[in-house]
Amino acid sequence: MTRFPTVGHLISWAGLCPRLHESAGKRLSTRTRPGNPWLKTTLVQVAWVAARTRNTYLRAQFLRLKSRRGPKKAILAVAASILTAAYHILKHEVTYQDLGADHFERRDKAQMAKRLVRRLEELGLVVEIKPAA
C-alpha cells in the first residue's frame, strides 16, 4: 500500500471516484474515469453482493444513496467504501469491523428527527417535540 500515498489516490487509480467536470456553469460528462478494469469490475460485483447482505453498513449506505442518486451511482460509492476499507486493513494491519446497519441513524439523530417531523407534517399531522426527561 506504500505505492499510494492516500486512499484517494487508490480510489482514483481504480476509477471509482466521481468526476466533476463543469465549464461556464454547464455540467459536462460525469462518467467515472477509466481505471483498472479488472479491479473496478470485481469491486462493483462485490458491492452488489454487499448491498444485498442484510444488517450491514454497506447495505445501509447503498439504500441511503440509492434513494437520492440512483442504484448505479450508489453501487460505485459502496465499491469505493470497500476499497477504502481494504486499503486501511492492509496498511494498518487491523481487522474489519462493520459499523452496523444503524450507523447513519445513530450519527444523525437530530437530522433524522427533523426528517420524520417533516414527513408527519406532510401527512397532515401537527407535531410538537419535547425532549425526554
Stockholm file with secondary structure:
# STOCKHOLM 1.0

chainA/1-133         MTRFPTVGHLISWAGLCPRLHESAGKRLSTRTRPGNPWLKTTLVQVAWVAARTRNTYLRAQFLRLKSRRGPKKAILAVAASILTAAYHILKHEVTYQDLGADHFERRDKAQMAKRLVRRLEELGLVVEIKPAA
#=GR chainA/1-133 SS CTTSSSHHHHHHHHTCSCCCCEETTEECCCCCCCCCHHHHHHHHHHHHHHHHSSSCHHHHHHHHHHHHHCHHHHHHHHHHHHHHHHHHHHHHTCCCCCCCTTHHHHHTHHHHHHHHHHHHHHTTCCCCCCCCC
#=GC SS_cons         CTTSSSHHHHHHHHTCSCCCCEETTEECCCCCCCCCHHHHHHHHHHHHHHHHSSSCHHHHHHHHHHHHHCHHHHHHHHHHHHHHHHHHHHHHTCCCCCCCTTHHHHHTHHHHHHHHHHHHHHTTCCCCCCCCC
//
